[in-house]
Amino acid sequence: MAFLELQGVSKSFGKGPHRTTVLRDVNLSVEEGEFIAIVGFSGSGKSTLMNLIAGLIPPDEGTMTLDGQPIRGAGPDRGIVFQNYSLLPWLTVFENVGLAVDAVFPSWPKDKRNAHIERFVEMVNLTPAAWKKPKELSGGMRQRVSVARALSMNPRMLLMDEPLSALDALTRGTLQKEFERIWEQERKTVVLITNDVDESILLADRVVPLTPGPGATLGKSFAIDLERPREKTSLNRDPRFKSLRNDIVNYLLALQGERRQAAIELKPPKLTQREAHRRSA
């Protein structure tokens, strides 16, 4: 059994005629230490899948296990990095990270606690800003705090839900390098949710597209056999990178085309005014 295993997982929201199946029959296996990127279109259910793995919501059907144990709620074995940072504005960088450390390691003495926090603040290159509050930080720096906070819990798996989507291109590129450096250093199992194909290839060992929703599921898996460390400028000239990007993009576009065609075929034919009047009579 893989480290993370999802089998036949489905999730719906709403009631009665307004009930919508967001995910249907999702199957995923992730090995320990593997970096997986799940890519898909907006509204396909990527964040719902992340919330399921995080244990924030339960599946309607199927099973989910982490290291052979059922996932039945959130836990410190899964650190989460959200898109919107989720920092407490009245606390400093050090104190925001310290909240997570206190929650997971409440019995630690002060010296050990502080040294642990300092280690992860330094890991994300925020030591000079350790006593600043979120309003004094850039978006990229706030996201670094979120990463430090998640890693400070010493989770077995790191879950990242489109963590760079709100950032400008330059900051996003800088943090992509930081994420790869931290992953090389920590070797945590990582599941990244993104809508950026280039980002997924740059960071992941494997890219798994999510089909268009509603009723989305995971599609074909693409192994990323590019050597690490990866540098974005060099990759843009790499024939293998270009081939992988084309394969993934074309696969996603084909899935989207199939969904649109299916929607057209299911759509009832439009009645003429005379036919509509005849049927209503």
C-alpha positions in Angstrom: 0.0 0.0 0.0 1.2 3.5 -0.9 1.9 6.1 1.8 -1.2 8.1 0.8 -4.0 6.0 -0.7 -7.4 7.2 -2.0 -9.7 4.6 -3.4 -13.1 5.3 -5.0 -13.5 8.7 -3.3 -16.5 10.9 -4.2 -17.8 14.1 -2.8 -21.0 16.1 -3.4 -22.5 19.3 -2.0 -26.0 20.6 -1.7 -29.4 18.9 -1.3 -32.1 17.5 -3.5 -32.2 18.8 -7.0 -29.4 21.3 -6.2 -27.0 18.5 -5.1 -23.8 18.6 -7.2 -21.2 15.9 -7.4 -17.9 17.7 -7.4 -15.6 14.6 -7.4 -16.4 11.1 -8.5 -14.4 7.9 -8.1 -11.0 9.5 -7.4 -8.1 7.1 -7.0 -4.6 8.2 -6.0 -1.5 6.6 -4.7 1.4 8.7 -3.4 4.7 7.2 -2.2 6.5 8.5 0.9 8.9 11.3 -0.1 7.2 11.8 -3.5 6.3 15.3 -4.8 2.9 15.2 -6.6 1.3 18.0 -8.5 -2.4 17.9 -9.3 -3.4 20.3 -12.1 -6.7 21.2 -13.5 -9.1 24.0 -14.7 -10.7 26.4 -12.2 -13.8 24.9 -10.7 -12.8 21.3 -11.3 -12.7 20.4 -7.6 -8.9 20.8 -6.8 -9.5 22.5 -3.5 -12.2 20.0 -2.5 -9.7 17.2 -3.1 -7.1 19.0 -1.0 -9.7 19.5 1.8 -10.5 15.8 1.7 -6.8 14.7 2.0 -6.4 17.3 4.8 -9.3 15.7 6.7 -11.2 19.0 6.7 -14.2 17.4 5.1 -15.2 13.7 4.9 -15.8 11.8 1.6 -19.3 10.6 0.7 -17.9 7.4 -0.7 -14.5 5.7 -0.8 -11.6 5.3 1.6 -8.6 7.4 2.4 -5.5 6.2 4.3 -2.2 7.7 5.3 0.5 5.2 6.1 -2.2 2.5 6.3 -4.3 4.4 8.8 -7.8 5.8 7.9 -8.0 9.6 7.5 -10.8 10.6 9.8 -10.1 14.3 10.3 -7.3 16.9 10.4 -4.1 16.2 12.2 -0.5 17.4 12.6 0.8 14.7 10.3 -0.5 16.9 7.4 0.8 20.5 7.2 -1.3 22.8 5.0 -0.2 25.9 3.1 -3.3 27.8 1.9 -3.6 30.3 -1.0 -4.6 33.2 1.4 -1.7 32.7 4.0 -4.1 32.5 7.0 -1.9 34.4 9.3 -3.0 36.1 12.5 -2.5 39.9 11.8 -1.7 40.8 15.4 1.2 38.3 15.8 4.7 38.6 14.4 6.3 36.1 12.0 7.9 34.3 15.0 4.7 34.2 16.9 2.6 32.9 14.0 5.0 30.0 13.6 5.1 29.6 17.4 1.3 29.0 17.5 1.7 25.8 15.4 4.7 24.7 17.5 2.8 25.2 20.7 -0.2 23.2 19.4 1.9 20.2 18.3 4.6 20.3 21.0 3.0 21.8 24.1 5.4 20.1 26.5 8.6 21.5 25.0 10.7 23.9 27.2 11.0 27.5 26.1 14.6 27.2 24.8 13.8 24.1 22.6 10.6 25.7 21.4 12.4 29.0 20.4 15.3 27.2 18.7 12.8 25.1 16.7 10.9 28.2 15.6 14.1 30.0 14.7 15.2 27.1 12.5 12.1 27.2 10.3 12.0 31.0 10.1 15.6 30.8 8.9 14.8 28.0 6.5 12.4 30.3 4.6 14.9 33.2 4.8 12.8 35.4 7.1 15.2 35.8 10.1 15.6 39.6 9.5 11.7 39.9 9.5 11.1 37.6 12.5 9.5 40.3 14.6 7.5 41.9 11.9 3.7 41.6 11.6 1.9 40.4 8.4 0.9 43.9 7.4 4.7 44.8 7.2 5.4 41.9 4.8 5.0 41.4 1.1 2.7 38.7 -0.2 5.7 36.4 -0.9 7.0 36.9 2.6 3.6 36.1 4.1 3.5 32.9 2.1 7.0 32.0 3.4 5.6 32.4 6.9 2.8 30.0 6.0 5.3 27.4 4.7 7.5 27.8 7.9 4.4 27.3 10.1 3.4 24.2 8.3 6.9 22.7 8.3 7.5 23.5 12.0 4.8 21.0 12.9 7.1 18.3 11.5 4.3 16.8 9.4 4.7 13.6 7.4 3.0 15.3 4.4 2.9 18.8 3.2 -0.3 19.9 1.4 -0.2 23.1 -0.7 -3.4 24.5 -2.2 -2.4 26.9 -5.0 0.0 28.7 -2.7 1.5 31.0 -5.4 -1.6 31.8 -7.5 -2.1 35.3 -5.8 1.5 36.4 -6.4 3.1 38.4 -9.2 5.2 36.5 -11.7 8.6 37.5 -10.3 7.7 36.6 -6.7 6.1 33.4 -7.8 9.3 32.4 -9.6 11.4 33.2 -6.5 9.2 31.1 -4.3 9.1 28.2 -6.7 12.9 28.0 -6.3 12.5 28.2 -2.5 9.9 25.4 -2.5 12.3 23.1 -4.4 15.2 24.0 -2.1 13.1 23.3 1.0 11.8 20.0 -0.5 15.3 18.9 -1.3 16.3 19.7 2.3 13.3 18.2 4.1 12.1 15.4 1.7 8.6 15.6 2.9 5.8 13.9 0.9 4.1 16.8 -0.9 0.8 17.2 -2.7 0.6 20.5 -4.7 -2.6 21.8 -6.2 -2.0 24.2 -9.1 -3.5 25.4 -12.3 0.0 26.2 -13.7 1.4 23.4 -15.9 4.9 24.9 -16.0 5.0 25.1 -12.2 3.9 21.5 -11.8 6.7 20.3 -14.1 9.3 22.5 -12.4 8.5 21.2 -8.9 7.0 17.7 -9.1 8.1 14.1 -9.6 4.7 13.3 -11.1 1.8 15.4 -12.5 -1.7 14.2 -12.3 -4.4 16.1 -14.2 -7.9 16.5 -12.8 -10.7 16.2 -15.3 -13.2 19.1 -15.7 -16.1 19.1 -13.3 -18.7 18.5 -12.1 -18.0 14.9 -11.3 -14.3 15.3 -11.8 -11.8 12.5 -11.4 -8.0 12.0 -11.8 -6.8 11.3 -15.2 -3.5 10.0 -16.7 -0.4 10.4 -14.6 2.7 12.0 -16.2 6.2 11.1 -14.7 8.5 14.1 -14.7 11.9 12.6 -15.5 13.9 15.8 -15.5 17.0 16.1 -13.4 17.1 18.2 -10.2 17.7 20.9 -9.3 15.6 22.5 -12.0 16.1 26.0 -13.2 13.2 27.6 -15.1 15.2 29.5 -17.7 17.2 26.4 -18.6 14.0 24.3 -18.7 12.5 26.6 -21.3 15.2 25.5 -23.7 15.0 21.8 -22.8 13.3 19.6 -25.4 12.1 17.1 -22.8 10.4 19.9 -20.8 8.7 21.2 -23.9 7.5 17.7 -24.8 6.1 17.1 -21.3 4.4 20.5 -21.3 2.8 19.9 -24.6 1.6 16.4 -23.6 0.0 17.6 -20.4 -1.6 20.7 -21.9 -2.9 18.7 -24.9 -4.3 16.1 -22.5 -6.1 18.8 -20.5 -7.5 20.4 -23.6 -8.7 17.1 -24.9 -10.5 16.4 -21.6 -12.1 19.8 -21.8 -13.2 19.2 -25.3 -14.8 15.8 -24.4 -16.7 17.4 -21.5 -18.0 20.2 -23.8 -19.1 17.7 -26.4 -20.9 15.6 -23.7 -22.7 18.7 -22.5 -23.9 19.5 -26.0 -25.1 15.9 -26.6 -27.0 16.0 -23.2 -28.6 19.4 -23.9 -32.2 19.1 -25.1 -32.9 20.5 -28.6 -34.2 24.0 -28.7 -37.9 24.1 -29.6 -39.3 26.5 -32.2 -42.0 28.9 -31.0 -44.7 26.9 -32.8 -43.5 23.6 -31.2 -43.3 25.2 -27.8 -46.9 26.5 -28.2 -48.1 23.1 -29.4 -46.6 21.3 -26.4 -48.0 23.7 -23.9 -51.5 23.5 -25.4 
